Amino acid sequence: MKRLLILAVVLLAATGAQAQSLLGNWLTNLDVEEGQTVQLYFNFADATFNMKVVTKVETDEMGMIVVSADMPGVYSRDGKTLLMSMNSERADARIDKMVFKPEFQKLIDENPETKKMVTNTFMDVVKEIRDELCKELGEGVNLEIVELTRTKLVLRESGDDLTFTRVK
């Protein structure tokens, strides 16, 4: 299965008996097995995005590994419930990460235009999440994403942090 959405992974920590971390500007290798749970950390500008994901591993001729994350959902703040899920097609597209094996990652790293596309795609996803919440909160609301985890979303408006808790 091929996915069009490619996200830049800055830090990956594989969970297990003992967690191991790989740090780099671009992830060059991901060794996971079907059904394994991993932690993905995205560091971009001032924001850190941390979510727990359950991997769905599929490899094609280019060595692409698909990781499906559980990011959209129902969040609440001060008793107000915000529905973050999209229609299934959009929701699926926005939470899939595609990771390349080293030989293909090298091609991406050596091509500035491809790197730019990958980074822009990631920011588009982040902006979509923010825009959805702005719509829910009302006209004229301008939010900056400060933190996004599987259970928490922190947005900043005029210096004030708004914390949303995911409803299980």
C-alpha positions, 0 to 999 in steps of 0.5 A: 500500500502506498501513501502520499503523505510523507512526514519528517521524523526528527526523533523516534524512540522505540518502546519495549523493555528498554527504550532506544532512541535514534536522534537525527534531522531525518530518520534513516532507519526504522526497524519495527515488526508488525503490531509493535508500539513505538513513540514518535516525537516531532520537533518543529520550531517551538512545538513538540508533538508526541504521540503513541502509535501502533505500527502497521508495517508494509514494505514495497519495492522502494522500502517504504514503511507505513506507520499508522497513528491514532491522532484525531479524536474527541477532545474536551476543554472546560466541559466543551467537547471538540470533535477532531475526527474527519471523514475516514479518508481524510483522517486516514491520510492525515495520520499516516507516516511514511518512512524510507529505508536508508538508500531512499532516505539518502535520495530525499536528503540530497534533494532540497526540493523533496526535503522542502515538500516533506517539511511543508506536508508536515506543517500542512497537517499541523495547520489542519488540526489547528484550523479545525479547532479554530472553527470549533472555538469561533470566528477570529480565533488564532491559535498556535500549537504548543503541544500535541500528544495522544491524550492532550493538545495544548494551543496558545492564543495571545500568550495564554495556553489552552489545554484540551484533554482527549476523551477516551 
